[in-house]
Structure formats: C-alpha cells, structure tokens
Amino acid sequence: MIFENIRNLREDCDKKQQEVADYLNIKQTTYSKYELGKINIPIEIFVKLADYYNVSVDYLLGRTDKKE
C-alpha cells in the first residue's frame, strides 16, 4: 500500500524526506520505503507523523479526507 497522504503532506510542507526521517529518528531510506509502501509503518510512526503534521491517523491511512 502506498501512503500518498504521507508523501503529499511532506511535499505540501516543503519538507525533505531527510527532515521527516530525522524527526522520526529513522534513516531516510527507511522513510522512503514507508512512502512507497515497501515496508509496513509501525503504529508509533503513524502517531508521530500525525502529531508532526497535526492531522489524524485516519487521514494518514486514507480512511478519511478530513485532516483532523
């Protein structure tokens, strides 16, 4: 599964993958694989991303169009 909302949010905020990876305390290559759906994203990473972008986890998962 590709998580388009995660990539779109990052791009909308003019962030580089490395910046987000640093916030999450992971390697940039790992973060890239999350965006591409090559590896599963742990729930704690979803929660951190939701906090970082001030959106709901459901939005990140594509379960809703409402950001909050």
PDB file of N, CA, C, O and CB in Angstrom:
ATOM      1  N   MET A   1       0.847  -1.187   0.000  1.00  0.00           N
ATOM      2  CA  MET A   1       0.000   0.000   0.000  1.00  0.00           C
ATOM      3  C   MET A   1       0.885   1.241   0.000  1.00  0.00           C
ATOM      4  O   MET A   1       1.799   1.363   0.815  1.00  0.00           O
ATOM      5  CB  MET A   1      -0.960   0.003   1.224  1.00  0.00           C
ATOM      6  N   ILE A   2       0.611   2.139  -0.902  1.00  0.00           N
ATOM      7  CA  ILE A   2       1.347   3.396  -0.964  1.00  0.00           C
ATOM      8  C   ILE A   2       0.575   4.443  -0.155  1.00  0.00           C
ATOM      9  O   ILE A   2      -0.635   4.602  -0.316  1.00  0.00           O
ATOM     10  CB  ILE A   2       1.552   3.863  -2.451  1.00  0.00           C
ATOM     11  N   PHE A   3       1.290   5.143   0.706  1.00  0.00           N
ATOM     12  CA  PHE A   3       0.646   6.134   1.555  1.00  0.00           C
ATOM     13  C   PHE A   3       0.820   7.515   0.940  1.00  0.00           C
ATOM     14  O   PHE A   3       1.720   8.270   1.308  1.00  0.00           O
ATOM     15  CB  PHE A   3       1.224   6.094   2.987  1.00  0.00           C
ATOM     16  N   GLU A   4      -0.064   7.828  -0.006  1.00  0.00           N
ATOM     17  CA  GLU A   4       0.020   9.093  -0.731  1.00  0.00           C
ATOM     18  C   GLU A   4      -0.134  10.295   0.188  1.00  0.00           C
ATOM     19  O   GLU A   4       0.518  11.320  -0.017  1.00  0.00           O
ATOM     20  CB  GLU A   4      -1.034   9.142  -1.813  1.00  0.00           C
ATOM     21  N   ASN A   5      -0.990  10.180   1.200  1.00  0.00           N
ATOM     22  CA  ASN A   5      -1.200  11.321   2.089  1.00  0.00           C
ATOM     23  C   ASN A   5       0.069  11.693   2.838  1.00  0.00           C
ATOM     24  O   ASN A   5       0.312  12.872   3.095  1.00  0.00           O
ATOM     25  CB  ASN A   5      -2.311  11.020   3.077  1.00  0.00           C
ATOM     26  N   ILE A   6       0.874  10.710   3.189  1.00  0.00           N
ATOM     27  CA  ILE A   6       2.117  10.999   3.896  1.00  0.00           C
ATOM     28  C   ILE A   6       3.071  11.755   2.982  1.00  0.00           C
ATOM     29  O   ILE A   6       3.681  12.742   3.395  1.00  0.00           O
ATOM     30  CB  ILE A   6       2.773   9.699   4.404  1.00  0.00           C
ATOM     31  N   ARG A   7       3.197  11.301   1.762  1.00  0.00           N
ATOM     32  CA  ARG A   7       4.066  11.988   0.805  1.00  0.00           C
ATOM     33  C   ARG A   7       3.519  13.380   0.474  1.00  0.00           C
ATOM     34  O   ARG A   7       4.272  14.353   0.436  1.00  0.00           O
ATOM     35  CB  ARG A   7       4.213  11.152  -0.483  1.00  0.00           C
ATOM     36  N   ASN A   8       2.214  13.472   0.236  1.00  0.00           N
ATOM     37  CA  ASN A   8       1.615  14.763  -0.104  1.00  0.00           C
ATOM     38  C   ASN A   8       1.772  15.785   1.010  1.00  0.00           C
ATOM     39  O   ASN A   8       2.067  16.952   0.749  1.00  0.00           O
ATOM     40  CB  ASN A   8       0.150  14.587  -0.425  1.00  0.00           C
ATOM     41  N   LEU A   9       1.578  15.356   2.240  1.00  0.00           N
ATOM     42  CA  LEU A   9       1.755  16.274   3.369  1.00  0.00           C
ATOM     43  C   LEU A   9       3.190  16.776   3.436  1.00  0.00           C
ATOM     44  O   LEU A   9       3.436  17.966   3.633  1.00  0.00           O
ATOM     45  CB  LEU A   9       1.374  15.587   4.690  1.00  0.00           C
ATOM     46  N   ARG A  10       4.124  15.864   3.270  1.00  0.00           N
ATOM     47  CA  ARG A  10       5.538  16.246   3.319  1.00  0.00           C
ATOM     48  C   ARG A  10       5.846  17.264   2.224  1.00  0.00           C
ATOM     49  O   ARG A  10       6.499  18.276   2.477  1.00  0.00           O
ATOM     50  CB  ARG A  10       6.447  15.003   3.169  1.00  0.00           C
ATOM     51  N   GLU A  11       5.380  16.995   1.025  1.00  0.00           N
ATOM     52  CA  GLU A  11       5.638  17.912  -0.086  1.00  0.00           C
ATOM     53  C   GLU A  11       4.916  19.242   0.100  1.00  0.00           C
ATOM     54  O   GLU A  11       5.474  20.293  -0.211  1.00  0.00           O
ATOM     55  CB  GLU A  11       5.214  17.274  -1.402  1.00  0.00           C
ATOM     56  N   ASP A  12       3.689  19.211   0.602  1.00  0.00           N
ATOM     57  CA  ASP A  12       2.934  20.450   0.845  1.00  0.00           C
ATOM     58  C   ASP A  12       3.625  21.340   1.869  1.00  0.00           C
ATOM     59  O   ASP A  12       3.522  22.565   1.809  1.00  0.00           O
ATOM     60  CB  ASP A  12       1.519  20.124   1.319  1.00  0.00           C
ATOM     61  N   CYS A  13       4.331  20.715   2.811  1.00  0.00           N
ATOM     62  CA  CYS A  13       5.047  21.461   3.854  1.00  0.00           C
ATOM     63  C   CYS A  13       6.487  21.768   3.442  1.00  0.00           C
ATOM     64  O   CYS A  13       7.279  22.257   4.248  1.00  0.00           O
ATOM     65  CB  CYS A  13       5.042  20.670   5.167  1.00  0.00           C
ATOM     66  N   ASP A  14       6.820  21.479   2.185  1.00  0.00           N
ATOM     67  CA  ASP A  14       8.175  21.720   1.666  1.00  0.00           C
ATOM     68  C   ASP A  14       9.250  21.072   2.525  1.00  0.00           C
ATOM     69  O   ASP A  14      10.293  21.669   2.791  1.00  0.00           O
ATOM     70  CB  ASP A  14       8.438  23.210   1.570  1.00  0.00           C
ATOM     71  N   LYS A  15       8.986  19.850   2.951  1.00  0.00           N
ATOM     72  CA  LYS A  15       9.945  19.098   3.753  1.00  0.00           C
ATOM     73  C   LYS A  15      10.643  18.066   2.887  1.00  0.00           C
ATOM     74  O   LYS A  15      10.050  17.523   1.955  1.00  0.00           O
ATOM     75  CB  LYS A  15       9.250  18.420   4.948  1.00  0.00           C
ATOM     76  N   LYS A  16      11.874  17.804   3.190  1.00  0.00           N
ATOM     77  CA  LYS A  16      12.630  16.735   2.550  1.00  0.00           C
ATOM     78  C   LYS A  16      12.418  15.455   3.347  1.00  0.00           C
ATOM     79  O   LYS A  16      12.118  15.500   4.540  1.00  0.00           O
ATOM     80  CB  LYS A  16      14.149  17.092   2.450  1.00  0.00           C
ATOM     81  N   GLN A  17      12.573  14.332   2.692  1.00  0.00           N
ATOM     82  CA  GLN A  17      12.455  13.061   3.398  1.00  0.00           C
ATOM     83  C   GLN A  17      13.417  13.004   4.576  1.00  0.00           C
ATOM     84  O   GLN A  17      13.074  12.474   5.633  1.00  0.00           O
ATOM     85  CB  GLN A  17      12.716  11.893   2.446  1.00  0.00           C
ATOM     86  N   GLN A  18      14.611  13.542   4.404  1.00  0.00           N
ATOM     87  CA  GLN A  18      15.607  13.512   5.474  1.00  0.00           C
ATOM     88  C   GLN A  18      15.125  14.272   6.705  1.00  0.00           C
ATOM     89  O   GLN A  18      15.362  13.833   7.830  1.00  0.00           O
ATOM     90  CB  GLN A  18      16.930  14.099   4.984  1.00  0.00           C
ATOM     91  N   GLU A  19      14.457  15.398   6.511  1.00  0.00           N
ATOM     92  CA  GLU A  19      13.951  16.187   7.641  1.00  0.00           C
ATOM     93  C   GLU A  19      12.933  15.390   8.454  1.00  0.00           C
ATOM     94  O   GLU A  19      12.978  15.370   9.684  1.00  0.00           O
ATOM     95  CB  GLU A  19      13.314  17.497   7.140  1.00  0.00           C
ATOM     96  N   VAL A  20      12.023  14.738   7.749  1.00  0.00           N
ATOM     97  CA  VAL A  20      10.995  13.953   8.440  1.00  0.00           C
ATOM     98  C   VAL A  20      11.633  12.741   9.096  1.00  0.00           C
ATOM     99  O   VAL A  20      11.285  12.388  10.223  1.00  0.00           O
ATOM    100  CB  VAL A  20       9.878  13.511   7.459  1.00  0.00           C
ATOM    101  N   ALA A  21      12.557  12.108   8.406  1.00  0.00           N
ATOM    102  CA  ALA A  21      13.255  10.950   8.967  1.00  0.00           C
ATOM    103  C   ALA A  21      14.007  11.340  10.239  1.00  0.00           C
ATOM    104  O   ALA A  21      14.007  10.590  11.215  1.00  0.00           O
ATOM    105  CB  ALA A  21      14.232  10.353   7.932  1.00  0.00           C
ATOM    106  N   ASP A  22      14.641  12.501  10.230  1.00  0.00           N
ATOM    107  CA  ASP A  22      15.345  12.971  11.426  1.00  0.00           C
ATOM    108  C   ASP A  22      14.369  13.155  12.589  1.00  0.00           C
ATOM    109  O   ASP A  22      14.671  12.771  13.718  1.00  0.00           O
ATOM    110  CB  ASP A  22      16.083  14.295  11.134  1.00  0.00           C
ATOM    111  N   TYR A  23      13.207  13.738  12.319  1.00  0.00           N
ATOM    112  CA  TYR A  23      12.182  13.919  13.355  1.00  0.00           C
ATOM    113  C   TYR A  23      11.755  12.563  13.922  1.00  0.00           C
ATOM    114  O   TYR A  23      11.551  12.421  15.128  1.00  0.00           O
ATOM    115  CB  TYR A  23      10.954  14.674  12.782  1.00  0.00           C
ATOM    116  N   LEU A  24      11.623  11.577  13.045  1.00  0.00           N
ATOM    117  CA  LEU A  24      11.175  10.254  13.465  1.00  0.00           C
ATOM    118  C   LEU A  24      12.304   9.404  14.036  1.00  0.00           C
ATOM    119  O   LEU A  24      12.074   8.317  14.566  1.00  0.00           O
ATOM    120  CB  LEU A  24      10.541   9.535  12.302  1.00  0.00           C
ATOM    121  N   ASN A  25      13.532   9.917  13.921  1.00  0.00           N
ATOM    122  CA  ASN A  25      14.716   9.200  14.398  1.00  0.00           C
ATOM    123  C   ASN A  25      14.917   7.877  13.658  1.00  0.00           C
ATOM    124  O   ASN A  25      15.199   6.841  14.260  1.00  0.00           O
ATOM    125  CB  ASN A  25      14.603   8.942  15.899  1.00  0.00           C
ATOM    126  N   ILE A  26      14.762   7.945  12.327  1.00  0.00           N
ATOM    127  CA  ILE A  26      14.970   6.787  11.458  1.00  0.00           C
ATOM    128  C   ILE A  26      15.832   7.217  10.281  1.00  0.00           C
ATOM    129  O   ILE A  26      16.077   8.409  10.094  1.00  0.00           O
ATOM    130  CB  ILE A  26      13.611   6.190  10.966  1.00  0.00           C
ATOM    131  N   LYS A  27      16.293   6.260   9.490  1.00  0.00           N
ATOM    132  CA  LYS A  27      17.072   6.562   8.301  1.00  0.00           C
ATOM    133  C   LYS A  27      16.152   7.070   7.188  1.00  0.00           C
ATOM    134  O   LYS A  27      14.977   6.708   7.123  1.00  0.00           O
ATOM    135  CB  LYS A  27      17.854   5.317   7.834  1.00  0.00           C
ATOM    136  N   GLN A  28      16.708   7.914   6.317  1.00  0.00           N
ATOM    137  CA  GLN A  28      15.942   8.446   5.197  1.00  0.00           C
ATOM    138  C   GLN A  28      15.474   7.316   4.289  1.00  0.00           C
ATOM    139  O   GLN A  28      14.362   7.364   3.762  1.00  0.00           O
ATOM    140  CB  GLN A  28      16.778   9.459   4.402  1.00  0.00           C
ATOM    141  N   THR A  29      16.306   6.307   4.102  1.00  0.00           N
ATOM    142  CA  THR A  29      15.927   5.196   3.234  1.00  0.00           C
ATOM    143  C   THR A  29      14.727   4.434   3.795  1.00  0.00           C
ATOM    144  O   THR A  29      13.880   3.955   3.040  1.00  0.00           O
ATOM    145  CB  THR A  29      17.109   4.246   3.045  1.00  0.00           C
ATOM    146  N   THR A  30      14.660   4.325   5.107  1.00  0.00           N
ATOM    147  CA  THR A  30      13.511   3.672   5.745  1.00  0.00           C
ATOM    148  C   THR A  30      12.255   4.492   5.504  1.00  0.00           C
ATOM    149  O   THR A  30      11.202   3.955   5.157  1.00  0.00           O
ATOM    150  CB  THR A  30      13.751   3.486   7.266  1.00  0.00           C
ATOM    151  N   TYR A  31      12.380   5.810   5.692  1.00  0.00           N
ATOM    152  CA  TYR A  31      11.225   6.676   5.468  1.00  0.00           C
ATOM    153  C   TYR A  31      10.749   6.582   4.018  1.00  0.00           C
ATOM    154  O   TYR A  31       9.546   6.531   3.763  1.00  0.00           O
ATOM    155  CB  TYR A  31      11.570   8.133   5.822  1.00  0.00           C
ATOM    156  N   SER A  32      11.665   6.559   3.090  1.00  0.00           N
ATOM    157  CA  SER A  32      11.324   6.434   1.674  1.00  0.00           C
ATOM    158  C   SER A  32      10.530   5.151   1.422  1.00  0.00           C
ATOM    159  O   SER A  32       9.552   5.153   0.675  1.00  0.00           O
ATOM    160  CB  SER A  32      12.600   6.451   0.810  1.00  0.00           C
ATOM    161  N   LYS A  33      10.953   4.077   2.042  1.00  0.00           N
ATOM    162  CA  LYS A  33      10.250   2.806   1.888  1.00  0.00           C
ATOM    163  C   LYS A  33       8.849   2.874   2.485  1.00  0.00           C
ATOM    164  O   LYS A  33       7.933   2.224   1.981  1.00  0.00           O
ATOM    165  CB  LYS A  33      11.044   1.677   2.542  1.00  0.00           C
ATOM    166  N   TYR A  34       8.667   3.652   3.553  1.00  0.00           N
ATOM    167  CA  TYR A  34       7.323   3.856   4.109  1.00  0.00           C
ATOM    168  C   TYR A  34       6.426   4.528   3.068  1.00  0.00           C
ATOM    169  O   TYR A  34       5.310   4.077   2.812  1.00  0.00           O
ATOM    170  CB  TYR A  34       7.385   4.715   5.408  1.00  0.00           C
ATOM    171  N   GLU A  35       6.930   5.612   2.471  1.00  0.00           N
ATOM    172  CA  GLU A  35       6.130   6.345   1.493  1.00  0.00           C
ATOM    173  C   GLU A  35       5.771   5.486   0.287  1.00  0.00           C
ATOM    174  O   GLU A  35       4.681   5.613  -0.270  1.00  0.00           O
ATOM    175  CB  GLU A  35       6.874   7.584   1.036  1.00  0.00           C
ATOM    176  N   LEU A  36       6.674   4.628  -0.107  1.00  0.00           N
ATOM    177  CA  LEU A  36       6.455   3.777  -1.278  1.00  0.00           C
ATOM    178  C   LEU A  36       5.659   2.515  -0.963  1.00  0.00           C
ATOM    179  O   LEU A  36       5.274   1.775  -1.868  1.00  0.00           O
ATOM    180  CB  LEU A  36       7.778   3.392  -1.881  1.00  0.00           C
ATOM    181  N   GLY A  37       5.417   2.274   0.309  1.00  0.00           N
ATOM    182  CA  GLY A  37       4.671   1.085   0.695  1.00  0.00           C
ATOM    183  C   GLY A  37       5.487  -0.193   0.628  1.00  0.00           C
ATOM    184  O   GLY A  37       4.929  -1.289   0.578  1.00  0.00           O
ATOM    185  N   LYS A  38       6.809  -0.058   0.626  1.00  0.00           N
ATOM    186  CA  LYS A  38       7.662  -1.238   0.539  1.00  0.00           C
ATOM    187  C   LYS A  38       7.800  -1.964   1.874  1.00  0.00           C
ATOM    188  O   LYS A  38       8.041  -3.171   1.909  1.00  0.00           O
ATOM    189  CB  LYS A  38       9.029  -0.845   0.034  1.00  0.00           C
ATOM    190  N   ILE A  39       7.645  -1.225   2.972  1.00  0.00           N
ATOM    191  CA  ILE A  39       7.656  -1.835   4.299  1.00  0.00           C
ATOM    192  C   ILE A  39       6.506  -1.252   5.113  1.00  0.00           C
ATOM    193  O   ILE A  39       6.063  -0.130   4.868  1.00  0.00           O
ATOM    194  CB  ILE A  39       9.025  -1.603   5.018  1.00  0.00           C
ATOM    195  N   ASN A  40       6.039  -2.016   6.068  1.00  0.00           N
ATOM    196  CA  ASN A  40       4.940  -1.566   6.918  1.00  0.00           C
ATOM    197  C   ASN A  40       5.405  -0.469   7.871  1.00  0.00           C
ATOM    198  O   ASN A  40       6.535  -0.478   8.359  1.00  0.00           O
ATOM    199  CB  ASN A  40       4.358  -2.745   7.711  1.00  0.00           C
ATOM    200  N   ILE A  41       4.513   0.459   8.114  1.00  0.00           N
ATOM    201  CA  ILE A  41       4.805   1.562   9.020  1.00  0.00           C
ATOM    202  C   ILE A  41       4.312   1.179  10.415  1.00  0.00           C
ATOM    203  O   ILE A  41       3.128   0.892  10.588  1.00  0.00           O
ATOM    204  CB  ILE A  41       4.138   2.894   8.528  1.00  0.00           C
ATOM    205  N   PRO A  42       5.195   1.169  11.405  1.00  0.00           N
ATOM    206  CA  PRO A  42       4.765   0.866  12.774  1.00  0.00           C
ATOM    207  C   PRO A  42       3.781   1.930  13.286  1.00  0.00           C
ATOM    208  O   PRO A  42       3.859   3.098  12.906  1.00  0.00           O
ATOM    209  CB  PRO A  42       5.992   0.777  13.716  1.00  0.00           C
ATOM    210  N   ILE A  43       2.878   1.512  14.133  1.00  0.00           N
ATOM    211  CA  ILE A  43       1.847   2.430  14.646  1.00  0.00           C
ATOM    212  C   ILE A  43       2.457   3.637  15.336  1.00  0.00           C
ATOM    213  O   ILE A  43       1.916   4.738  15.228  1.00  0.00           O
ATOM    214  CB  ILE A  43       0.925   1.701  15.617  1.00  0.00           C
ATOM    215  N   GLU A  44       3.567   3.463  16.042  1.00  0.00           N
ATOM    216  CA  GLU A  44       4.172   4.609  16.736  1.00  0.00           C
ATOM    217  C   GLU A  44       4.673   5.655  15.739  1.00  0.00           C
ATOM    218  O   GLU A  44       4.711   6.843  16.058  1.00  0.00           O
ATOM    219  CB  GLU A  44       5.333   4.141  17.635  1.00  0.00           C
ATOM    220  N   ILE A  45       5.055   5.224  14.542  1.00  0.00           N
ATOM    221  CA  ILE A  45       5.466   6.169  13.500  1.00  0.00           C
ATOM    222  C   ILE A  45       4.247   6.918  12.966  1.00  0.00           C
ATOM    223  O   ILE A  45       4.316   8.122  12.718  1.00  0.00           O
ATOM    224  CB  ILE A  45       6.197   5.432  12.346  1.00  0.00           C
ATOM    225  N   PHE A  46       3.137   6.212  12.791  1.00  0.00           N
ATOM    226  CA  PHE A  46       1.901   6.879  12.372  1.00  0.00           C
ATOM    227  C   PHE A  46       1.504   7.963  13.371  1.00  0.00           C
ATOM    228  O   PHE A  46       1.125   9.067  12.980  1.00  0.00           O
ATOM    229  CB  PHE A  46       0.760   5.855  12.221  1.00  0.00           C
ATOM    230  N   VAL A  47       1.591   7.649  14.637  1.00  0.00           N
ATOM    231  CA  VAL A  47       1.211   8.609  15.677  1.00  0.00           C
ATOM    232  C   VAL A  47       2.140   9.822  15.627  1.00  0.00           C
ATOM    233  O   VAL A  47       1.677  10.959  15.712  1.00  0.00           O
ATOM    234  CB  VAL A  47       1.257   7.948  17.083  1.00  0.00           C
ATOM    235  N   LYS A  48       3.441   9.588  15.491  1.00  0.00           N
ATOM    236  CA  LYS A  48       4.389  10.704  15.415  1.00  0.00           C
ATOM    237  C   LYS A  48       4.131  11.562  14.181  1.00  0.00           C
ATOM    238  O   LYS A  48       4.195  12.790  14.251  1.00  0.00           O
ATOM    239  CB  LYS A  48       5.832  10.182  15.397  1.00  0.00           C
ATOM    240  N   LEU A  49       3.841  10.920  13.051  1.00  0.00           N
ATOM    241  CA  LEU A  49       3.547  11.681  11.830  1.00  0.00           C
ATOM    242  C   LEU A  49       2.267  12.496  11.976  1.00  0.00           C
ATOM    243  O   LEU A  49       2.202  13.640  11.527  1.00  0.00           O
ATOM    244  CB  LEU A  49       3.428  10.737  10.629  1.00  0.00           C
ATOM    245  N   ALA A  50       1.261  11.917  12.596  1.00  0.00           N
ATOM    246  CA  ALA A  50       0.008  12.644  12.820  1.00  0.00           C
ATOM    247  C   ALA A  50       0.255  13.871  13.686  1.00  0.00           C
ATOM    248  O   ALA A  50      -0.289  14.942  13.419  1.00  0.00           O
ATOM    249  CB  ALA A  50      -1.045  11.730  13.480  1.00  0.00           C
ATOM    250  N   ASP A  51       1.069  13.719  14.715  1.00  0.00           N
ATOM    251  CA  ASP A  51       1.413  14.856  15.572  1.00  0.00           C
ATOM    252  C   ASP A  51       2.232  15.896  14.799  1.00  0.00           C
ATOM    253  O   ASP A  51       2.000  17.098  14.929  1.00  0.00           O
ATOM    254  CB  ASP A  51       2.197  14.376  16.811  1.00  0.00           C
ATOM    255  N   TYR A  52       3.173  15.432  14.008  1.00  0.00           N
ATOM    256  CA  TYR A  52       4.062  16.316  13.247  1.00  0.00           C
ATOM    257  C   TYR A  52       3.268  17.198  12.283  1.00  0.00           C
ATOM    258  O   TYR A  52       3.530  18.396  12.169  1.00  0.00           O
ATOM    259  CB  TYR A  52       5.100  15.489  12.471  1.00  0.00           C
ATOM    260  N   TYR A  53       2.300  16.601  11.593  1.00  0.00           N
ATOM    261  CA  TYR A  53       1.510  17.333  10.610  1.00  0.00           C
ATOM    262  C   TYR A  53       0.180  17.845  11.156  1.00  0.00           C
ATOM    263  O   TYR A  53      -0.578  18.503  10.444  1.00  0.00           O
ATOM    264  CB  TYR A  53       1.253  16.459   9.423  1.00  0.00           C
ATOM    265  N   ASN A  54      -0.097  17.543  12.413  1.00  0.00           N
ATOM    266  CA  ASN A  54      -1.342  17.968  13.052  1.00  0.00           C
ATOM    267  C   ASN A  54      -2.569  17.466  12.281  1.00  0.00           C
ATOM    268  O   ASN A  54      -3.489  18.225  11.976  1.00  0.00           O
ATOM    269  CB  ASN A  54      -1.382  19.499  13.163  1.00  0.00           C
ATOM    270  N   VAL A  55      -2.553  16.173  11.979  1.00  0.00           N
ATOM    271  CA  VAL A  55      -3.661  15.514  11.292  1.00  0.00           C
ATOM    272  C   VAL A  55      -3.996  14.230  12.044  1.00  0.00           C
ATOM    273  O   VAL A  55      -3.272  13.824  12.953  1.00  0.00           O
ATOM    274  CB  VAL A  55      -3.307  15.213   9.795  1.00  0.00           C
ATOM    275  N   SER A  56      -5.092  13.603  11.659  1.00  0.00           N
ATOM    276  CA  SER A  56      -5.468  12.348  12.301  1.00  0.00           C
ATOM    277  C   SER A  56      -4.743  11.175  11.640  1.00  0.00           C
ATOM    278  O   SER A  56      -4.329  11.256  10.484  1.00  0.00           O
ATOM    279  CB  SER A  56      -6.996  12.141  12.235  1.00  0.00           C
ATOM    280  N   VAL A  57      -4.599  10.106  12.382  1.00  0.00           N
ATOM    281  CA  VAL A  57      -4.017   8.877  11.837  1.00  0.00           C
ATOM    282  C   VAL A  57      -4.915   8.350  10.724  1.00  0.00           C
ATOM    283  O   VAL A  57      -4.414   7.832   9.726  1.00  0.00           O
ATOM    284  CB  VAL A  57      -3.830   7.802  12.950  1.00  0.00           C
ATOM    285  N   ASP A  58      -6.222   8.471  10.877  1.00  0.00           N
ATOM    286  CA  ASP A  58      -7.142   8.034   9.823  1.00  0.00           C
ATOM    287  C   ASP A  58      -6.874   8.778   8.515  1.00  0.00           C
ATOM    288  O   ASP A  58      -6.967   8.189   7.438  1.00  0.00           O
ATOM    289  CB  ASP A  58      -8.600   8.248  10.262  1.00  0.00           C
ATOM    290  N   TYR A  59      -6.545  10.057   8.602  1.00  0.00           N
ATOM    291  CA  TYR A  59      -6.204  10.812   7.386  1.00  0.00           C
ATOM    292  C   TYR A  59      -4.934  10.249   6.747  1.00  0.00           C
ATOM    293  O   TYR A  59      -4.875  10.069   5.531  1.00  0.00           O
ATOM    294  CB  TYR A  59      -6.018  12.319   7.712  1.00  0.00           C
ATOM    295  N   LEU A  60      -3.934   9.975   7.555  1.00  0.00           N
ATOM    296  CA  LEU A  60      -2.692   9.413   7.031  1.00  0.00           C
ATOM    297  C   LEU A  60      -2.930   8.077   6.347  1.00  0.00           C
ATOM    298  O   LEU A  60      -2.292   7.765   5.342  1.00  0.00           O
ATOM    299  CB  LEU A  60      -1.674   9.249   8.147  1.00  0.00           C
ATOM    300  N   LEU A  61      -3.838   7.298   6.887  1.00  0.00           N
ATOM    301  CA  LEU A  61      -4.151   5.986   6.328  1.00  0.00           C
ATOM    302  C   LEU A  61      -5.067   6.061   5.111  1.00  0.00           C
ATOM    303  O   LEU A  61      -5.290   5.057   4.435  1.00  0.00           O
ATOM    304  CB  LEU A  61      -4.787   5.123   7.382  1.00  0.00           C
ATOM    305  N   GLY A  62      -5.592   7.243   4.836  1.00  0.00           N
ATOM    306  CA  GLY A  62      -6.503   7.404   3.700  1.00  0.00           C
ATOM    307  C   GLY A  62      -7.913   6.949   3.989  1.00  0.00           C
ATOM    308  O   GLY A  62      -8.695   6.712   3.069  1.00  0.00           O
ATOM    309  N   ARG A  63      -8.245   6.826   5.274  1.00  0.00           N
ATOM    310  CA  ARG A  63      -9.586   6.389   5.670  1.00  0.00           C
ATOM    311  C   ARG A  63     -10.599   7.529   5.708  1.00  0.00           C
ATOM    312  O   ARG A  63     -11.808   7.299   5.756  1.00  0.00           O
ATOM    313  CB  ARG A  63      -9.527   5.730   7.024  1.00  0.00           C
ATOM    314  N   THR A  64     -10.095   8.753   5.686  1.00  0.00           N
ATOM    315  CA  THR A  64     -10.961   9.931   5.687  1.00  0.00           C
ATOM    316  C   THR A  64     -10.241  11.048   4.928  1.00  0.00           C
ATOM    317  O   THR A  64      -9.015  11.061   4.818  1.00  0.00           O
ATOM    318  CB  THR A  64     -11.321  10.379   7.156  1.00  0.00           C
ATOM    319  N   ASP A  65     -11.035  11.978   4.413  1.00  0.00           N
ATOM    320  CA  ASP A  65     -10.467  13.138   3.740  1.00  0.00           C
ATOM    321  C   ASP A  65     -10.277  14.298   4.701  1.00  0.00           C
ATOM    322  O   ASP A  65      -9.644  15.297   4.361  1.00  0.00           O
ATOM    323  CB  ASP A  65     -11.352  13.563   2.583  1.00  0.00           C
ATOM    324  N   LYS A  66     -10.831  14.163   5.910  1.00  0.00           N
ATOM    325  CA  LYS A  66     -10.709  15.216   6.930  1.00  0.00           C
ATOM    326  C   LYS A  66      -9.379  15.094   7.632  1.00  0.00           C
ATOM    327  O   LYS A  66      -9.035  14.037   8.162  1.00  0.00           O
ATOM    328  CB  LYS A  66     -11.862  15.140   7.954  1.00  0.00           C
ATOM    329  N   LYS A  67      -8.636  16.180   7.632  1.00  0.00           N
ATOM    330  CA  LYS A  67      -7.305  16.131   8.226  1.00  0.00           C
ATOM    331  C   LYS A  67      -7.321  15.990   9.758  1.00  0.00           C
ATOM    332  O   LYS A  67      -6.396  15.426  10.342  1.00  0.00           O
ATOM    333  CB  LYS A  67      -6.546  17.371   7.845  1.00  0.00           C
ATOM    334  N   GLU A  68      -8.363  16.500  10.391  1.00  0.00           N
ATOM    335  CA  GLU A  68      -8.420  16.425  11.861  1.00  0.00           C
ATOM    336  C   GLU A  68      -9.566  15.574  12.329  1.00  0.00           C
ATOM    337  O   GLU A  68      -9.758  15.406  13.534  1.00  0.00           O
ATOM    338  CB  GLU A  68      -8.540  17.809  12.464  1.00  0.00           C
TER     339      GLU A  68
END
